[in-house]
Amino acid sequence: MMHMTLYWGIKVTILFDSWKTTNWLGYILTLLALFLISTFYQYMEDRRHRFKSLSSAKPSPAPSAVTPLLVKSSRASSARFATAVLFGVNSAIGYMLMLAIMSFNGGVFLVVVLGLSVGYYLFRSAEEEEVAVVADNTCACA
């Protein structure tokens, strides 16, 4: 029977009927896997944001190059496709983590939140520092 309230215990089913834990070793390995998946989610989110910003940056055209206004470059459409694929993969990972949390196991909840926090610290907190430095420099110049 599925729990409908937060509980603490080593017997938990994650995502599939075949992913059940019945002992401490299985439970600890499951928590470790969820921690790594949560951290990987933040890594993938960072890669997607960086790729999106790189693909949307306009390269400076050569002075002699004439670019038609109505023709889209194939590079831009392939970059959009790759960004969409990364978004889909990251969404799937995020929804799987959400479903894992819906097991209502307290350890699973804590490990997923901890993994997301550690991943954010390792991979994404530098983005905000860069934005803050740019904002500070802009304010100082004004």
DSSP file with accessible surface (Angstrom, degrees, kcal/mol):
  #  RESIDUE AA STRUCTURE BP1 BP2  ACC     N-H-->O    O-->H-N    N-H-->O    O-->H-N    TCO  KAPPA ALPHA  PHI   PSI    X-CA   Y-CA   Z-CA
    1    1 A M              0   0  228      0, 0.0     2,-0.3     0, 0.0     0, 0.0   0.000 360.0 360.0 360.0 140.3    0.0    0.0    0.0
    2    2 A M        -     0   0  110      1,-0.1     2,-0.2     2,-0.0   102,-0.1  -0.597 360.0-122.2 -82.0 136.2    1.2    3.5   -0.9
    3    3 A H        -     0   0   79    100,-0.3    -1,-0.1    -2,-0.3     4,-0.1  -0.513  19.3-169.6 -74.6 143.4    1.8    5.9    2.0
    4    4 A M  S    S+     0   0  137     -2,-0.2     2,-0.3     2,-0.1    -1,-0.1   0.310  70.7  52.6-115.5   5.4   -0.1    9.2    1.8
    5    5 A T  S    S-     0   0  100     99,-0.0     2,-0.1     0, 0.0    -2,-0.0  -0.939 100.7 -83.3-134.6 160.0    1.8   10.9    4.6
    6    6 A L        +     0   0   96     -2,-0.3     2,-0.3    99,-0.1    99,-0.2  -0.416  55.3 176.3 -65.2 130.0    5.5   11.4    5.3
    7    7 A Y  B     -a  105   0A  36     97,-2.4    99,-3.2    -2,-0.1     2,-0.5  -0.935  27.6-135.3-135.3 159.7    7.1    8.4    6.9
    8    8 A W        +     0   0  170     -2,-0.3     2,-0.3    97,-0.2    97,-0.1  -0.973  51.8 107.6-116.8 119.5   10.5    7.3    7.9
    9    9 A G        -     0   0   30     -2,-0.5    98,-0.2     1,-0.1    -2,-0.1  -0.956  67.5-114.2-178.3 167.4   11.6    3.8    7.1
   10   10 A I  S    S+     0   0   33     -2,-0.3     2,-0.9    12,-0.1    13,-0.2   0.596  89.0  90.1 -93.5  -9.4   13.8    1.7    4.8
   11   11 A K        +     0   0  148     11,-0.1     2,-0.3     9,-0.1    11,-0.2  -0.776  56.6 142.3 -92.2 108.9   11.0    0.0    2.9
   12   12 A V  E     -B   21   0B   4     -2,-0.9     9,-2.3     9,-0.7     2,-0.5  -0.993  43.0-142.6-146.8 147.6   10.3    2.2   -0.1
   13   13 A T  E     -B   20   0B  63     -2,-0.3     2,-0.6     7,-0.2     7,-0.2  -0.973  18.5-161.2-112.4 125.8    9.3    1.8   -3.8
   14   14 A I        -     0   0    0      5,-2.7     2,-3.4    -2,-0.5     5,-0.2  -0.935  59.4 -47.9-113.8 115.4   10.9    4.3   -6.2
   15   15 A L  S    S+     0   0   57     -2,-0.6     2,-0.3    84,-0.2    -1,-0.0  -0.081 123.5  46.0  65.6 -46.6    9.3    4.8   -9.6
   16   16 A F  S >  S-     0   0  115     -2,-3.4     3,-1.3     3,-0.2    -2,-0.3  -0.935  79.7-122.2-128.4 154.0    9.0    1.1  -10.5
   17   17 A D  T 3  S+     0   0  134     -2,-0.3    -1,-0.1     1,-0.3     3,-0.1   0.804 114.6  57.2 -63.3 -26.6    7.8   -2.0   -8.8
   18   18 A S  T 3  S+     0   0  113      1,-0.2     2,-1.1    -5,-0.1    -1,-0.3   0.639  90.9  75.1 -80.8 -13.0   11.2   -3.5   -9.3
   19   19 A W    <   +     0   0   66     -3,-1.3    -5,-2.7    -5,-0.2     2,-0.4  -0.649  67.8 139.8 -99.6  76.4   13.0   -0.6   -7.5
   20   20 A K  E     -B   13   0B 124     -2,-1.1     2,-0.4    -7,-0.2    -7,-0.2  -0.905  41.5-146.1-116.7 147.0   12.1   -1.6   -3.9
   21   21 A T  E     +B   12   0B   4     -9,-2.3    -9,-0.7    -2,-0.4     3,-0.1  -0.936  25.3 161.9-112.8 138.0   14.3   -1.4   -0.9
   22   22 A T        +     0   0  100     -2,-0.4     2,-0.3   -11,-0.2   -11,-0.1   0.446  64.5  37.2-128.4  -9.2   14.0   -4.0    1.9
   23   23 A N  S  > S-     0   0   84    -13,-0.2     4,-2.1     1,-0.1     5,-0.2  -0.869  87.3 -99.5-139.2 173.1   17.2   -3.6    3.8
   24   24 A W  H  > S+     0   0  169     -2,-0.3     4,-2.9     1,-0.2     5,-0.2   0.882 117.6  53.7 -63.5 -40.0   19.7   -0.8    4.8
   25   25 A L  H  > S+     0   0  119      1,-0.2     4,-2.6     2,-0.2     5,-0.2   0.951 111.3  45.1 -62.7 -46.9   22.1   -1.5    2.0
   26   26 A G  H  > S+     0   0   22      1,-0.2     4,-2.2     2,-0.2    -1,-0.2   0.897 114.3  50.1 -62.1 -39.2   19.4   -1.2   -0.7
   27   27 A Y  H  X S+     0   0   18     -4,-2.1     4,-2.6     2,-0.2    -2,-0.2   0.939 111.6  46.8 -66.4 -44.8   18.0    1.9    1.0
   28   28 A I  H  X S+     0   0   95     -4,-2.9     4,-2.5     2,-0.2    -2,-0.2   0.917 112.9  49.5 -66.3 -39.9   21.4    3.7    1.2
   29   29 A L  H  X S+     0   0   98     -4,-2.6     4,-2.5    -5,-0.2    -1,-0.2   0.895 110.9  50.8 -65.5 -36.7   22.3    2.8   -2.4
   30   30 A T  H  X S+     0   0    8     -4,-2.2     4,-2.6    -5,-0.2    -2,-0.2   0.930 110.5  48.4 -64.8 -44.4   18.9    4.2   -3.5
   31   31 A L  H  X S+     0   0   27     -4,-2.6     4,-2.3     2,-0.2    -2,-0.2   0.907 111.5  50.3 -63.2 -40.1   19.5    7.4   -1.5
   32   32 A L  H  X S+     0   0   93     -4,-2.5     4,-2.5     2,-0.2    -2,-0.2   0.928 110.5  49.6 -63.5 -43.0   22.9    7.7   -3.1
   33   33 A A  H  X S+     0   0   34     -4,-2.5     4,-2.6     1,-0.2    -2,-0.2   0.921 111.9  48.0 -62.2 -43.4   21.5    7.2   -6.6
   34   34 A L  H  X S+     0   0    4     -4,-2.6     4,-2.4     2,-0.2    -1,-0.2   0.880 110.0  52.6 -66.1 -37.0   18.8    9.8   -6.0
   35   35 A F  H  X S+     0   0   53     -4,-2.3     4,-2.3    -5,-0.2    -2,-0.2   0.940 111.8  45.5 -62.0 -46.3   21.4   12.3   -4.7
   36   36 A L  H  X S+     0   0  100     -4,-2.5     4,-2.7     2,-0.2    -2,-0.2   0.900 112.6  50.3 -65.8 -39.8   23.5   11.8   -7.8
   37   37 A I  H  X S+     0   0   65     -4,-2.6     4,-2.2     2,-0.2    -1,-0.2   0.914 110.7  50.1 -64.5 -40.8   20.5   12.1  -10.1
   38   38 A S  H  X S+     0   0    0     -4,-2.4     4,-1.5     2,-0.2    -2,-0.2   0.913 112.5  46.3 -63.9 -41.7   19.4   15.4   -8.3
   39   39 A T  H  X S+     0   0   19     -4,-2.3     4,-1.9     1,-0.2    -2,-0.2   0.919 111.2  52.3 -66.7 -41.3   22.9   16.8   -8.6
   40   40 A F  H  X S+     0   0  100     -4,-2.7     4,-2.9     1,-0.2     5,-0.2   0.862 102.7  60.4 -62.3 -35.1   23.1   15.7  -12.3
   41   41 A Y  H  X S+     0   0   56     -4,-2.2     4,-2.3     1,-0.2    -1,-0.2   0.929 106.2  45.8 -57.9 -45.3   19.7   17.5  -12.9
   42   42 A Q  H  X S+     0   0   19     -4,-1.5     4,-2.3     2,-0.2    -1,-0.2   0.883 111.1  53.1 -67.2 -36.6   21.3   20.8  -11.8
   43   43 A Y  H  X S+     0   0   89     -4,-1.9     4,-2.5     2,-0.2    -2,-0.2   0.941 110.7  46.7 -61.1 -46.9   24.3   20.1  -14.0
   44   44 A M  H  X S+     0   0   25     -4,-2.9     4,-2.5     1,-0.2    -2,-0.2   0.880 110.0  53.6 -64.6 -36.6   22.1   19.5  -17.0
   45   45 A E  H  X S+     0   0   22     -4,-2.3     4,-2.4    -5,-0.2    -1,-0.2   0.915 109.2  49.1 -64.0 -40.9   20.1   22.7  -16.2
   46   46 A D  H  X S+     0   0    2     -4,-2.3     4,-2.6     2,-0.2     5,-0.2   0.932 111.1  49.5 -62.6 -45.4   23.3   24.7  -16.2
   47   47 A R  H  X S+     0   0   96     -4,-2.5     4,-2.8     1,-0.2     5,-0.2   0.911 110.6  50.8 -61.1 -41.5   24.4   23.2  -19.5
   48   48 A R  H  X S+     0   0   28     -4,-2.5     4,-2.6     2,-0.2    -2,-0.2   0.937 111.6  46.7 -63.8 -44.4   21.0   24.0  -21.0
   49   49 A H  H  X S+     0   0   64     -4,-2.4     4,-2.3     2,-0.2    -2,-0.2   0.916 114.6  47.1 -64.6 -42.0   21.1   27.6  -19.9
   50   50 A R  H  X S+     0   0   84     -4,-2.6     4,-2.4     2,-0.2    -2,-0.2   0.915 113.2  48.2 -65.9 -42.1   24.7   28.0  -21.1
   51   51 A F  H  X S+     0   0   75     -4,-2.8     4,-2.7    -5,-0.2     5,-0.2   0.916 111.3  50.9 -65.4 -40.0   23.9   26.4  -24.5
   52   52 A K  H  X S+     0   0  112     -4,-2.6     4,-1.8    -5,-0.2    -2,-0.2   0.923 111.8  46.6 -63.3 -42.9   20.9   28.6  -24.9
   53   53 A S  H  X S+     0   0   67     -4,-2.3     4,-0.9     1,-0.2    -1,-0.2   0.888 114.3  48.0 -68.9 -36.5   22.8   31.8  -24.1
   54   54 A L  H  < S+     0   0  123     -4,-2.4     3,-0.3     1,-0.2    -2,-0.2   0.897 113.2  47.3 -68.4 -39.2   25.6   30.7  -26.5
   55   55 A S  H  < S+     0   0   39     -4,-2.7    -2,-0.2     1,-0.2    -1,-0.2   0.801 112.8  48.8 -74.8 -25.6   23.2   29.8  -29.3
   56   56 A S  H  < S+     0   0   75     -4,-1.8     2,-0.2    -5,-0.2    -1,-0.2   0.633  85.9 105.1 -88.2 -12.4   21.2   33.1  -28.9
   57   57 A A  S  < S-     0   0   58     -4,-0.9    -3,-0.0    -3,-0.3    -4,-0.0  -0.497  74.2-128.5 -68.1 132.6   24.4   35.2  -29.0
   58   58 A K        -     0   0  186     -2,-0.2     2,-0.1     1,-0.0    -1,-0.1  -0.728  17.2-135.3 -86.0 119.0   24.6   37.0  -32.3
   59   59 A P        -     0   0   90      0, 0.0    -1,-0.0     0, 0.0     0, 0.0  -0.466  29.1-105.6 -70.1 144.2   28.0   36.5  -33.9
   60   60 A S        -     0   0  113     -2,-0.1     2,-0.0     1,-0.1     0, 0.0  -0.574  39.6-125.2 -72.2 126.3   29.4   39.7  -35.3
   61   61 A P        -     0   0   95      0, 0.0    -1,-0.1     0, 0.0    -3,-0.0  -0.362  25.3-100.7 -72.5 152.3   29.1   39.5  -39.1
   62   62 A A    >   -     0   0   56      1,-0.1     3,-1.3    -2,-0.0     0, 0.0  -0.420  33.6-117.5 -66.4 146.0   32.2   40.0  -41.3
   63   63 A P  T 3  S+     0   0  143      0, 0.0    -1,-0.1     0, 0.0     0, 0.0   0.841 113.0  43.3 -59.0 -31.5   32.3   43.5  -42.8
   64   64 A S  T 3  S+     0   0  112      2,-0.0     2,-0.3     0, 0.0    -2,-0.0   0.529  90.8 105.9 -93.0  -5.8   32.0   42.2  -46.4
   65   65 A A    <   -     0   0   54     -3,-1.3     2,-0.5     2,-0.0     0, 0.0  -0.557  54.6-156.4 -79.6 137.3   29.3   39.6  -45.7
   66   66 A V        -     0   0  138     -2,-0.3    -2,-0.0    -5,-0.0    -1,-0.0  -0.966   9.5-164.2-111.8 121.3   25.7   40.4  -46.9
   67   67 A T        -     0   0  100     -2,-0.5     2,-0.1     2,-0.0    -2,-0.0  -0.916  18.8-126.9-110.2 124.3   23.1   38.4  -45.0
   68   68 A P        -     0   0   77      0, 0.0     3,-0.4     0, 0.0    -2,-0.0  -0.402  14.5-138.2 -65.8 144.9   19.6   38.2  -46.3
   69   69 A L  S    S+     0   0  174      1,-0.2    -2,-0.0    -2,-0.1     0, 0.0   0.788  96.6  46.9 -76.0 -28.5   17.0   39.3  -43.8
   70   70 A L  S    S+     0   0  171      2,-0.1     2,-0.5     0, 0.0    -1,-0.2   0.476  91.5  90.1 -97.1  -1.6   14.4   36.5  -44.5
   71   71 A V        -     0   0  102     -3,-0.4     2,-0.4     0, 0.0     0, 0.0  -0.851  63.7-149.4-101.9 124.3   16.7   33.5  -44.4
   72   72 A K        -     0   0  161     -2,-0.5     2,-0.1     1,-0.1    -2,-0.1  -0.719  23.1-117.4 -88.4 140.4   17.3   31.7  -41.1
   73   73 A S     >  -     0   0   69     -2,-0.4     4,-1.5     1,-0.1     3,-0.2  -0.452  11.4-130.7 -75.7 149.4   20.7   30.1  -40.8
   74   74 A S  H  > S+     0   0   99      1,-0.2     4,-2.2     2,-0.2     5,-0.2   0.800 107.3  63.4 -69.0 -26.2   20.8   26.3  -40.3
   75   75 A R  H  > S+     0   0  162      1,-0.2     4,-2.1     2,-0.2    -1,-0.2   0.911 102.0  49.2 -63.5 -41.0   23.1   26.8  -37.3
   76   76 A A  H  > S+     0   0   43      2,-0.2     4,-2.2     1,-0.2    -1,-0.2   0.915 112.0  47.4 -67.1 -41.0   20.3   28.7  -35.5
   77   77 A S  H  X S+     0   0   68     -4,-1.5     4,-2.1     2,-0.2    -1,-0.2   0.889 112.3  48.9 -71.3 -34.7   17.7   26.1  -36.1
   78   78 A S  H  X S+     0   0   70     -4,-2.2     4,-2.5     2,-0.2    -1,-0.2   0.877 110.8  51.3 -70.6 -33.8   20.0   23.2  -35.1
   79   79 A A  H  X S+     0   0   13     -4,-2.1     4,-2.4     2,-0.2    -2,-0.2   0.906 109.8  49.5 -66.9 -39.8   20.9   25.2  -31.9
   80   80 A R  H  X S+     0   0  165     -4,-2.2     4,-2.2     2,-0.2    -2,-0.2   0.901 111.3  49.8 -64.2 -39.9   17.2   25.6  -31.1
   81   81 A F  H  X S+     0   0  146     -4,-2.1     4,-2.4     2,-0.2    -2,-0.2   0.936 111.1  48.2 -64.3 -45.0   16.6   21.9  -31.7
   82   82 A A  H  X S+     0   0   34     -4,-2.5     4,-2.5     1,-0.2    -2,-0.2   0.898 111.0  51.2 -63.5 -39.1   19.5   20.9  -29.4
   83   83 A T  H  X S+     0   0   19     -4,-2.4     4,-2.3     1,-0.2    -1,-0.2   0.906 109.8  50.4 -64.0 -39.6   18.2   23.3  -26.7
   84   84 A A  H  X S+     0   0   60     -4,-2.2     4,-2.3     2,-0.2    -2,-0.2   0.896 109.6  50.5 -66.2 -38.5   14.8   21.7  -27.0
   85   85 A V  H  X S+     0   0   72     -4,-2.4     4,-2.6     2,-0.2     5,-0.2   0.936 110.8  48.8 -64.5 -44.9   16.2   18.2  -26.7
   86   86 A L  H  X S+     0   0   42     -4,-2.5     4,-2.6     1,-0.2     5,-0.2   0.900 110.4  52.0 -61.1 -39.3   18.2   19.3  -23.5
   87   87 A F  H  X S+     0   0  110     -4,-2.3     4,-2.5     2,-0.2    -1,-0.2   0.920 110.1  48.8 -63.1 -42.6   15.0   20.8  -22.2
   88   88 A G  H  X S+     0   0   38     -4,-2.3     4,-2.3     2,-0.2    -2,-0.2   0.926 112.4  47.0 -64.3 -44.4   13.1   17.6  -22.7
   89   89 A V  H  X S+     0   0   66     -4,-2.6     4,-2.3     1,-0.2    -2,-0.2   0.939 114.4  47.4 -63.0 -45.1   15.8   15.5  -21.1
   90   90 A N  H  X S+     0   0    2     -4,-2.6     4,-2.5    -5,-0.2    -2,-0.2   0.884 110.4  52.3 -67.2 -36.0   16.0   17.8  -18.1
   91   91 A S  H  X S+     0   0   34     -4,-2.5     4,-2.7    -5,-0.2     5,-0.2   0.919 108.6  50.9 -64.1 -41.9   12.2   17.9  -17.8
   92   92 A A  H  X S+     0   0   51     -4,-2.3     4,-2.2     2,-0.2    -2,-0.2   0.928 111.3  47.5 -62.0 -43.6   12.1   14.1  -17.7
   93   93 A I  H  X S+     0   0   26     -4,-2.3     4,-2.3     1,-0.2    -1,-0.2   0.929 112.2  50.6 -63.1 -43.4   14.7   13.9  -15.0
   94   94 A G  H  X S+     0   0   18     -4,-2.5     4,-2.2     1,-0.2    -2,-0.2   0.918 110.9  47.3 -62.0 -43.6   12.9   16.6  -13.0
   95   95 A Y  H  X S+     0   0  150     -4,-2.7     4,-2.5     2,-0.2    -1,-0.2   0.877 110.1  53.4 -67.7 -35.4    9.5   14.8  -13.2
   96   96 A M  H  X S+     0   0   86     -4,-2.2     4,-2.1    -5,-0.2    -2,-0.2   0.911 109.1  49.2 -65.3 -38.9   11.2   11.5  -12.2
   97   97 A L  H  X S+     0   0    8     -4,-2.3     4,-2.2     2,-0.2    -2,-0.2   0.907 109.9  51.8 -64.5 -39.5   12.6   13.2   -9.1
   98   98 A M  H  X S+     0   0   88     -4,-2.2     4,-1.7     1,-0.2    -2,-0.2   0.930 109.7  48.7 -62.6 -42.8    9.2   14.6   -8.3
   99   99 A L  H  < S+     0   0   89     -4,-2.5   -84,-0.2     1,-0.2    -1,-0.2   0.868 108.3  54.5 -66.6 -33.6    7.7   11.1   -8.6
  100  100 A A  H >< S+     0   0    0     -4,-2.1     3,-1.7     1,-0.2     5,-0.4   0.925 107.1  50.5 -64.3 -41.2   10.4    9.7   -6.3
  101  101 A I  H >< S+     0   0   47     -4,-2.2     3,-2.3     1,-0.3    -2,-0.2   0.861  97.4  69.5 -64.6 -30.1    9.6   12.3   -3.7
  102  102 A M  T 3< S+     0   0   88     -4,-1.7    -1,-0.3     1,-0.3    -2,-0.2   0.481  74.8  82.9 -72.2   3.0    5.9   11.3   -4.0
  103  103 A S  T <  S-     0   0   15     -3,-1.7  -100,-0.3     2,-0.1    -1,-0.3   0.644  97.6-137.2 -71.7 -14.0    6.9    8.0   -2.4
  104  104 A F    <   +     0   0   62     -3,-2.3   -97,-2.4     1,-0.3     2,-0.5   0.643  51.5 147.5  65.8  19.6    6.5   10.1    0.8
  105  105 A N  B  >  -a    7   0A   0     -5,-0.4     4,-2.3   -99,-0.2    -1,-0.3  -0.727  46.5-143.7 -85.0 130.5    9.7    8.7    2.3
  106  106 A G  H  > S+     0   0    0    -99,-3.2     4,-2.6    -2,-0.5     5,-0.2   0.883  98.9  51.0 -62.5 -40.4   11.4   11.3    4.5
  107  107 A G  H  > S+     0   0    9   -100,-0.3     4,-2.5   -98,-0.2    -1,-0.2   0.910 109.9  49.9 -64.3 -41.0   14.9   10.1    3.6
  108  108 A V  H  > S+     0   0    0      2,-0.2     4,-2.4     1,-0.2     5,-0.3   0.934 111.5  49.5 -62.8 -45.2   14.1   10.3   -0.2
  109  109 A F  H  X S+     0   0   91     -4,-2.3     4,-2.3     1,-0.2     5,-0.2   0.952 113.3  45.2 -58.5 -50.3   12.7   13.8    0.3
  110  110 A L  H  X S+     0   0   98     -4,-2.6     4,-2.7     1,-0.2    -1,-0.2   0.903 113.4  49.4 -63.5 -41.2   15.7   15.0    2.2
  111  111 A V  H  X S+     0   0   26     -4,-2.5     4,-2.9     2,-0.2    -1,-0.2   0.904 111.1  48.9 -68.7 -38.9   18.3   13.4   -0.2
  112  112 A V  H  X S+     0   0    1     -4,-2.4     4,-2.6    -5,-0.2     5,-0.2   0.948 114.2  45.5 -66.2 -44.8   16.6   14.9   -3.3
  113  113 A V  H  X S+     0   0   61     -4,-2.3     4,-2.4    -5,-0.3    -2,-0.2   0.926 114.6  48.8 -64.1 -41.1   16.5   18.4   -1.8
  114  114 A L  H  X S+     0   0   96     -4,-2.7     4,-2.9    -5,-0.2     5,-0.2   0.928 111.3  49.8 -63.7 -43.4   20.1   18.0   -0.6
  115  115 A G  H  X S+     0   0    0     -4,-2.9     4,-2.6     1,-0.2    -2,-0.2   0.911 111.3  48.6 -62.9 -41.0   21.2   16.8   -4.1
  116  116 A L  H  X S+     0   0   48     -4,-2.6     4,-2.4     2,-0.2    -1,-0.2   0.909 113.2  48.3 -64.4 -40.4   19.4   19.7   -5.8
  117  117 A S  H  X S+     0   0   68     -4,-2.4     4,-2.5    -5,-0.2    -2,-0.2   0.930 113.3  45.7 -66.7 -45.4   21.0   22.2   -3.3
  118  118 A V  H  X S+     0   0   50     -4,-2.9     4,-2.8     2,-0.2     5,-0.2   0.927 113.9  49.9 -64.3 -42.8   24.5   20.7   -3.8
  119  119 A G  H  X>S+     0   0    0     -4,-2.6     4,-2.7    -5,-0.2     5,-0.6   0.902 110.5  49.8 -62.4 -40.2   24.1   20.7   -7.5
  120  120 A Y  I  X>S+     0   0   68     -4,-2.4     5,-1.9    -5,-0.2     4,-1.8   0.931 112.2  48.0 -62.9 -44.4   22.9   24.3   -7.5
  121  121 A Y  I  <5S+     0   0  170     -4,-2.5    -2,-0.2     3,-0.2    -1,-0.2   0.922 117.8  41.1 -62.4 -43.5   25.9   25.3   -5.4
  122  122 A L  I  <5S+     0   0  105     -4,-2.8    -2,-0.2    -5,-0.2    -1,-0.2   0.885 132.5  16.0 -72.9 -39.6   28.4   23.5   -7.6
  123  123 A F  I  <5S+     0   0   61     -4,-2.7    -3,-0.2    -5,-0.2    -2,-0.2   0.733 129.6  30.1-112.4 -27.6   27.0   24.3  -11.1
  124  124 A R  I >X<S+     0   0   42     -4,-1.8     3,-0.9    -5,-0.6     4,-0.8   0.625  92.6  79.0-117.4 -14.2   24.6   27.2  -11.0
  125  125 A S  H 3><S+     0   0   26     -5,-1.9     4,-1.5     1,-0.2     3,-0.2   0.803  87.0  66.1 -69.8 -22.4   25.4   29.6   -8.2
  126  126 A A  H 3> S+     0   0   36      1,-0.2     4,-2.3     2,-0.2    -1,-0.2   0.832  92.2  63.4 -65.6 -29.8   28.2   31.1  -10.4
  127  127 A E  H <> S+     0   0   43     -3,-0.9     4,-2.1     1,-0.2    -1,-0.2   0.930 104.0  45.8 -58.3 -46.3   25.6   32.4  -12.8
  128  128 A E  H  X S+     0   0  118     -4,-0.8     4,-2.5     1,-0.2    -1,-0.2   0.856 109.7  54.2 -69.1 -33.7   24.1   34.6  -10.1
  129  129 A E  H  X S+     0   0  128     -4,-1.5     4,-2.3     2,-0.2    -1,-0.2   0.914 108.9  49.1 -64.9 -40.3   27.5   35.9   -9.1
  130  130 A E  H  X S+     0   0  111     -4,-2.3     4,-2.3     2,-0.2    -2,-0.2   0.918 112.0  48.3 -64.1 -42.0   28.2   36.9  -12.7
  131  131 A V  H  X S+     0   0  101     -4,-2.1     4,-2.6     1,-0.2    -2,-0.2   0.918 111.3  50.4 -65.0 -40.6   24.9   38.7  -12.9
  132  132 A A  H  X S+     0   0   47     -4,-2.5     4,-2.6     2,-0.2    -2,-0.2   0.911 110.3  49.7 -65.6 -39.2   25.6   40.5   -9.6
  133  133 A V  H  X S+     0   0   81     -4,-2.3     4,-2.4     2,-0.2     5,-0.2   0.935 112.4  47.3 -65.6 -42.8   29.0   41.6  -10.8
  134  134 A V  H  X S+     0   0   90     -4,-2.3     4,-2.3     1,-0.2    -2,-0.2   0.928 113.1  49.1 -64.2 -42.2   27.6   42.9  -14.0
  135  135 A A  H  X S+     0   0   45     -4,-2.6     4,-2.4     1,-0.2    -2,-0.2   0.910 111.3  49.5 -64.8 -40.9   24.8   44.7  -12.1
  136  136 A D  H  X S+     0   0  106     -4,-2.6     4,-2.0     1,-0.2    -1,-0.2   0.910 112.0  48.1 -64.7 -41.4   27.3   46.3   -9.7
  137  137 A N  H  X S+     0   0   96     -4,-2.4     4,-1.5     2,-0.2    -2,-0.2   0.883 111.6  50.2 -66.7 -35.8   29.5   47.5  -12.5
  138  138 A T  H  X S+     0   0   89     -4,-2.3     4,-1.2    -5,-0.2    -2,-0.2   0.923 111.7  47.5 -68.3 -42.5   26.5   48.9  -14.3
  139  139 A C  H  < S+     0   0   96     -4,-2.4    -1,-0.2     1,-0.2    -2,-0.2   0.860 109.8  53.5 -66.5 -35.2   25.3   50.8  -11.2
  140  140 A A  H  < S+     0   0   83     -4,-2.0    -1,-0.2     1,-0.2    -2,-0.2   0.834 109.2  49.0 -68.9 -30.9   28.8   52.1  -10.5
  141  141 A C  H  <        0   0  115     -4,-1.5    -1,-0.2    -5,-0.1    -2,-0.2   0.746 360.0 360.0 -80.0 -25.0   29.1   53.5  -14.0
  142  142 A A     <        0   0  122     -4,-1.2    -3,-0.0    -5,-0.1    -4,-0.0  -0.112 360.0 360.0 -73.5 360.0   25.7   55.3  -14.0
